[in-house]
Amino acid sequence: MNGDSKTVLKDRIQPVPLNSGFKMDGFWVWGGSVIKVDSTYHMFASRWPKTHKFPFDYFHSSEIVRATSTSLTGPYKFQEVIIGERDSIFWDSNMAHNPTIHKIGDKYVLFYIGSDFTTMRPGSDKFLRRVGYATASDIEGPWSRSNKPIIDKESNNPAVLVEPGKIMILYRDDKLRVDLAESESFSGSYKIVNENVWPESKIEDFYFFRMRNQYHIICEDNEGSVTGHVRWGAHFYSQDGMNKLEKYKDVIAYDHTLKYNNGSEIQCVRRERPQLFIENNQIKSIITAIYDGKSSWCQPVELFPSMNLNNK
Protein backbone atom coordinates (compact mmCIF):
# COMPACT_ATOMS: atom_id res chain seq x y z
CA MET A 1 0.00 0.00 0.00
CA ASN A 2 1.36 3.40 -0.96
CA GLY A 3 0.87 6.76 0.70
CA ASP A 4 2.63 9.40 2.76
CA SER A 5 3.70 9.30 6.39
CA LYS A 6 0.47 10.99 7.46
CA THR A 7 -1.15 7.55 7.55
CA VAL A 8 1.58 6.07 9.79
CA LEU A 9 0.46 5.79 13.42
CA LYS A 10 3.87 5.65 15.11
CA ASP A 11 4.94 9.03 13.69
CA ARG A 12 2.07 10.72 15.55
CA ILE A 13 2.70 9.30 19.04
CA GLN A 14 3.15 12.09 21.57
CA PRO A 15 4.90 12.29 24.97
CA VAL A 16 2.61 11.76 27.94
CA PRO A 17 2.28 13.65 31.23
CA LEU A 18 3.99 12.22 34.29
CA ASN A 19 1.63 10.28 36.56
CA SER A 20 -0.95 9.81 33.80
CA GLY A 21 -2.62 6.55 32.79
CA PHE A 22 -4.30 4.10 35.17
CA LYS A 23 -2.32 2.64 38.08
CA MET A 24 -3.41 0.98 41.31
CA ASP A 25 -1.30 0.48 44.42
CA GLY A 26 -1.05 -3.21 45.26
CA PHE A 27 -2.29 -4.41 41.85
CA TRP A 28 -0.96 -5.34 38.47
CA VAL A 29 -3.09 -3.39 35.95
CA TRP A 30 -3.34 -4.48 32.34
CA GLY A 31 -5.16 -4.21 29.02
CA GLY A 32 -7.16 -0.96 29.22
CA SER A 33 -9.94 -0.09 26.77
CA VAL A 34 -11.41 3.43 26.75
CA ILE A 35 -14.80 4.86 25.79
CA LYS A 36 -16.01 8.46 26.22
CA VAL A 37 -19.48 9.14 27.59
CA ASP A 38 -20.46 12.81 27.72
CA SER A 39 -17.31 14.52 29.06
CA THR A 40 -15.90 11.53 30.97
CA TYR A 41 -13.45 8.90 29.78
CA HIS A 42 -14.18 5.41 31.10
CA MET A 43 -11.41 2.83 31.07
CA PHE A 44 -12.12 -0.88 31.48
CA ALA A 45 -9.00 -2.77 32.55
CA SER A 46 -7.84 -6.00 34.15
CA ARG A 47 -6.21 -6.17 37.56
CA TRP A 48 -4.89 -8.82 39.93
CA PRO A 49 -3.11 -8.48 43.29
CA LYS A 50 0.64 -7.98 43.39
CA THR A 51 0.74 -10.79 45.93
CA HIS A 52 0.36 -12.93 42.79
CA LYS A 53 3.04 -13.05 40.11
CA PHE A 54 3.20 -11.05 36.91
CA PRO A 55 2.17 -11.82 34.24
CA PHE A 56 0.80 -15.35 34.32
CA ASP A 57 -1.12 -15.27 37.59
CA TYR A 58 -3.86 -13.43 35.71
CA PHE A 59 -4.93 -16.97 34.72
CA HIS A 60 -6.52 -17.44 38.14
CA SER A 61 -6.67 -13.99 39.77
CA SER A 62 -7.71 -11.38 37.18
CA GLU A 63 -10.92 -9.32 37.35
CA ILE A 64 -12.17 -6.40 35.27
CA VAL A 65 -12.62 -2.92 36.71
CA ARG A 66 -13.79 0.50 35.54
CA ALA A 67 -11.86 3.74 36.08
CA THR A 68 -12.62 7.31 34.99
CA SER A 69 -10.88 10.53 34.04
CA THR A 70 -11.80 13.93 32.61
CA SER A 71 -8.66 13.68 30.45
CA LEU A 72 -7.93 11.06 27.78
CA THR A 73 -4.41 10.47 29.09
CA GLY A 74 -5.54 10.47 32.73
CA PRO A 75 -4.77 9.95 35.50
CA TYR A 76 -7.70 7.55 35.86
CA LYS A 77 -9.40 6.86 39.18
CA PHE A 78 -10.75 3.44 40.12
CA GLN A 79 -14.55 3.31 40.36
CA GLU A 80 -15.72 -0.29 40.68
CA VAL A 81 -15.23 -3.95 39.88
CA ILE A 82 -17.29 -4.82 36.80
CA ILE A 83 -16.52 -8.51 36.29
CA GLY A 84 -15.44 -10.43 39.39
CA GLU A 85 -16.02 -13.92 40.72
CA ARG A 86 -19.50 -15.45 40.57
CA ASP A 87 -21.19 -18.82 40.97
CA SER A 88 -19.08 -21.70 39.66
CA ILE A 89 -21.80 -22.85 37.26
CA PHE A 90 -20.87 -20.00 34.88
CA TRP A 91 -18.16 -19.96 32.21
CA ASP A 92 -16.44 -16.87 33.74
CA SER A 93 -16.87 -17.70 37.42
CA ASN A 94 -13.23 -17.42 38.47
CA MET A 95 -11.28 -15.21 36.04
CA ALA A 96 -11.97 -12.30 33.68
CA HIS A 97 -9.40 -10.59 31.44
CA ASN A 98 -8.82 -8.85 28.07
CA PRO A 99 -11.67 -6.28 28.19
CA THR A 100 -12.64 -4.33 25.08
CA ILE A 101 -15.59 -1.90 25.35
CA HIS A 102 -17.96 -0.96 22.50
CA LYS A 103 -21.25 0.89 22.02
CA ILE A 104 -23.56 -1.27 19.92
CA GLY A 105 -26.97 0.24 19.28
CA ASP A 106 -28.28 1.54 22.59
CA LYS A 107 -26.13 -0.78 24.72
CA TYR A 108 -22.60 -0.73 26.05
CA VAL A 109 -21.05 -4.12 25.35
CA LEU A 110 -17.94 -5.28 27.17
CA PHE A 111 -16.24 -8.26 25.53
CA TYR A 112 -13.69 -10.23 27.55
CA ILE A 113 -12.30 -13.69 28.25
CA GLY A 114 -13.13 -15.82 31.27
CA SER A 115 -12.45 -19.15 32.92
CA ASP A 116 -14.43 -21.31 35.33
CA PHE A 117 -11.53 -23.34 36.80
CA THR A 118 -13.23 -26.59 35.85
CA THR A 119 -13.05 -26.77 32.04
CA MET A 120 -9.59 -27.74 30.81
CA ARG A 121 -8.03 -27.07 27.42
CA PRO A 122 -7.96 -30.24 25.31
CA GLY A 123 -4.66 -32.03 25.81
CA SER A 124 -3.48 -29.52 28.41
CA ASP A 125 -3.30 -29.10 32.16
CA LYS A 126 -4.42 -25.45 31.86
CA PHE A 127 -7.90 -24.01 32.15
CA LEU A 128 -9.91 -23.13 29.06
CA ARG A 129 -10.23 -19.44 28.25
CA ARG A 130 -13.31 -18.38 26.29
CA VAL A 131 -14.80 -15.14 24.96
CA GLY A 132 -18.07 -13.74 26.29
CA TYR A 133 -19.61 -10.38 27.08
CA ALA A 134 -21.53 -8.18 29.50
CA THR A 135 -24.04 -5.45 28.62
CA ALA A 136 -25.42 -2.31 30.24
CA SER A 137 -27.76 0.47 29.19
CA ASP A 138 -25.71 2.94 31.27
CA ILE A 139 -21.92 3.03 31.39
CA GLU A 140 -22.14 2.89 35.19
CA GLY A 141 -24.24 -0.27 35.03
CA PRO A 142 -25.79 -2.42 36.17
CA TRP A 143 -24.01 -4.97 33.97
CA SER A 144 -25.60 -8.20 32.80
CA ARG A 145 -23.14 -10.99 32.01
CA SER A 146 -23.70 -13.61 29.32
CA ASN A 147 -24.61 -17.01 30.74
CA LYS A 148 -22.50 -18.79 28.13
CA PRO A 149 -19.42 -17.87 26.08
CA ILE A 150 -19.90 -16.73 22.50
CA ILE A 151 -16.70 -18.45 21.36
CA ASP A 152 -16.98 -21.87 22.99
CA LYS A 153 -13.40 -23.07 22.58
CA GLU A 154 -9.93 -21.86 23.59
CA SER A 155 -10.04 -18.16 22.63
CA ASN A 156 -8.07 -15.17 23.81
CA ASN A 157 -7.39 -11.50 22.92
CA PRO A 158 -10.80 -10.73 21.38
CA ALA A 159 -10.93 -7.78 18.99
CA VAL A 160 -14.36 -6.62 17.86
CA LEU A 161 -15.44 -4.65 14.79
CA VAL A 162 -19.06 -3.54 14.47
CA GLU A 163 -20.17 -3.51 10.84
CA PRO A 164 -23.60 -2.82 9.30
CA GLY A 165 -25.57 -6.02 9.83
CA LYS A 166 -22.75 -8.01 11.44
CA ILE A 167 -20.24 -8.25 14.25
CA MET A 168 -16.69 -9.45 13.49
CA ILE A 169 -14.41 -10.94 16.18
CA LEU A 170 -10.72 -11.72 15.86
CA TYR A 171 -9.23 -14.00 18.52
CA ARG A 172 -6.33 -16.40 18.93
CA ASP A 173 -5.87 -19.82 20.51
CA ASP A 174 -3.13 -21.05 22.85
CA LYS A 175 -0.84 -21.68 19.85
CA LEU A 176 -1.41 -18.07 18.67
CA ARG A 177 -3.31 -19.14 15.58
CA VAL A 178 -5.71 -16.31 14.71
CA ASP A 179 -9.34 -16.92 13.68
CA LEU A 180 -11.99 -14.51 12.41
CA ALA A 181 -15.64 -15.14 13.23
CA GLU A 182 -18.83 -13.29 12.28
CA SER A 183 -22.38 -13.05 13.61
CA GLU A 184 -25.46 -10.98 12.88
CA SER A 185 -25.62 -10.09 16.59
CA PHE A 186 -23.00 -9.52 19.27
CA SER A 187 -24.66 -12.29 21.30
CA GLY A 188 -24.02 -14.89 18.57
CA SER A 189 -24.03 -17.38 17.06
CA TYR A 190 -20.59 -16.88 15.49
CA LYS A 191 -19.31 -18.62 12.37
CA ILE A 192 -15.61 -18.82 11.52
CA VAL A 193 -14.95 -17.16 8.15
CA ASN A 194 -11.14 -17.27 8.24
CA GLU A 195 -9.54 -19.95 10.40
CA ASN A 196 -5.91 -18.88 10.02
CA VAL A 197 -5.69 -15.14 9.43
CA TRP A 198 -1.88 -14.82 9.58
CA PRO A 199 -0.17 -18.23 9.21
CA GLU A 200 3.30 -16.76 8.61
CA SER A 201 4.14 -16.09 12.28
CA LYS A 202 2.77 -15.57 15.78
CA ILE A 203 0.79 -12.40 16.51
CA GLU A 204 -1.62 -11.53 19.34
CA ASP A 205 -3.32 -8.69 21.28
CA PHE A 206 -5.35 -7.26 18.41
CA TYR A 207 -7.27 -4.07 17.77
CA PHE A 208 -9.51 -4.34 14.69
CA PHE A 209 -10.75 -1.29 12.75
CA ARG A 210 -11.61 0.10 9.32
CA MET A 211 -9.64 2.86 7.63
CA ARG A 212 -10.00 4.12 4.07
CA ASN A 213 -12.47 1.33 3.25
CA GLN A 214 -9.98 -1.37 4.24
CA TYR A 215 -9.69 -3.57 7.31
CA HIS A 216 -6.75 -2.85 9.61
CA ILE A 217 -5.22 -4.59 12.64
CA ILE A 218 -2.82 -3.23 15.25
CA CYS A 219 -1.30 -6.09 17.25
CA GLU A 220 1.71 -7.46 19.08
CA ASP A 221 4.50 -9.07 17.05
CA ASN A 222 5.03 -11.93 19.47
CA GLU A 223 8.33 -13.29 18.14
CA GLY A 224 9.65 -10.23 16.30
CA SER A 225 9.46 -11.85 12.87
CA VAL A 226 7.23 -9.08 11.45
CA THR A 227 8.80 -5.89 12.85
CA GLY A 228 12.25 -7.22 13.66
CA HIS A 229 11.63 -6.58 17.38
CA VAL A 230 10.06 -9.01 19.85
CA ARG A 231 6.64 -7.80 21.09
CA TRP A 232 6.69 -4.45 19.27
CA GLY A 233 3.44 -3.25 17.72
CA ALA A 234 2.67 -4.39 14.17
CA HIS A 235 0.22 -2.96 11.64
CA PHE A 236 -1.57 -5.11 9.06
CA TYR A 237 -4.33 -4.43 6.56
CA SER A 238 -6.52 -6.31 4.11
CA GLN A 239 -7.69 -5.22 0.68
CA ASP A 240 -10.08 -8.13 0.16
CA GLY A 241 -12.38 -8.32 3.17
CA MET A 242 -9.99 -10.16 5.51
CA ASN A 243 -9.39 -13.14 3.25
CA LYS A 244 -5.74 -12.15 3.02
CA LEU A 245 -3.81 -10.06 5.54
CA GLU A 246 -0.82 -7.96 4.43
CA LYS A 247 1.84 -5.93 6.20
CA TYR A 248 1.09 -2.21 6.22
CA LYS A 249 3.54 0.09 4.40
CA ASP A 250 5.30 0.88 7.69
CA VAL A 251 4.61 -2.25 9.66
CA ILE A 252 5.87 -0.90 13.02
CA ALA A 253 2.93 0.64 14.90
CA TYR A 254 4.78 1.44 18.15
CA ASP A 255 8.01 0.53 19.93
CA HIS A 256 8.91 0.03 23.60
CA THR A 257 9.94 3.63 24.33
CA LEU A 258 7.49 5.63 26.43
CA LYS A 259 8.31 9.35 26.34
CA TYR A 260 7.24 11.88 28.95
CA ASN A 261 6.53 15.56 28.36
CA ASN A 262 9.36 16.61 30.70
CA GLY A 263 11.89 15.12 28.27
CA SER A 264 12.47 11.85 30.15
CA GLU A 265 11.64 8.40 28.82
CA ILE A 266 11.56 4.76 29.84
CA GLN A 267 12.20 1.55 27.95
CA CYS A 268 9.27 -0.74 28.64
CA VAL A 269 10.05 -4.34 29.53
CA ARG A 270 6.69 -5.21 28.01
CA ARG A 271 4.23 -3.03 26.09
CA GLU A 272 1.15 -4.92 24.96
CA ARG A 273 -2.64 -5.04 24.40
CA PRO A 274 -2.91 -2.08 21.99
CA GLN A 275 -6.36 -0.47 21.88
CA LEU A 276 -7.35 2.62 19.90
CA PHE A 277 -9.58 5.43 21.07
CA ILE A 278 -11.63 6.63 18.10
CA GLU A 279 -13.90 9.68 18.17
CA ASN A 280 -15.69 11.31 15.22
CA ASN A 281 -13.82 9.02 12.78
CA GLN A 282 -10.50 10.18 14.19
CA ILE A 283 -7.97 7.93 15.94
CA LYS A 284 -7.12 10.14 18.92
CA SER A 285 -5.06 7.78 21.05
CA ILE A 286 -3.44 4.39 21.35
CA ILE A 287 -3.71 2.71 24.75
CA THR A 288 -1.18 0.05 25.75
CA ALA A 289 -0.40 -1.92 28.87
CA ILE A 290 3.04 -1.07 30.29
CA TYR A 291 5.36 -3.18 32.45
CA ASP A 292 8.59 -1.51 33.59
CA GLY A 293 9.99 -4.42 35.55
CA LYS A 294 8.43 -3.35 38.85
CA SER A 295 4.89 -2.16 38.15
CA SER A 296 2.29 -2.32 35.40
CA TRP A 297 -0.32 0.15 34.25
CA CYS A 298 -2.51 1.20 31.30
CA GLN A 299 -1.19 4.19 29.37
CA PRO A 300 -3.18 6.17 26.80
CA VAL A 301 -0.88 8.07 24.43
CA GLU A 302 -2.37 10.82 22.30
CA LEU A 303 -1.73 11.06 18.57
CA PHE A 304 -1.02 14.38 16.91
CA PRO A 305 -2.36 15.02 14.47
CA SER A 306 -5.10 12.45 14.94
CA MET A 307 -5.59 9.92 12.12
CA ASN A 308 -8.62 10.39 9.90
CA LEU A 309 -10.24 7.06 9.07
CA ASN A 310 -11.94 8.39 5.96
CA ASN A 311 -9.17 10.18 4.04
CA LYS A 312 -8.20 8.65 0.72
Secondary structure, DSSP 8 states (H G I E B T S, - for coil): ----GGG-SGGGB--B-TT-SB--TTEEEEEEEEEEETTEEEEEEEEEETTS-TTTTHHHH-EEEEEEESSSS---EEEEEEE----TTSTTSSEEEEEEEEEETTEEEEEEEEE-SS-B-TTSSSB--EEEEEEESSTT---EE-SS-SB-SS-EEEEEEEETTEEEEEEE-TT--EEEEEESSTTS--EEEES-S-TTS-EEEEEEEEETTEEEEEEEESSSTTTSSTT-EEEEEESSSSSS-EEEEEEEEE-SEEEBTTS-EEE-SEEEEEEEEEETTEEEEEEEEEE-SS-EEEEEEEEEEEEESS--
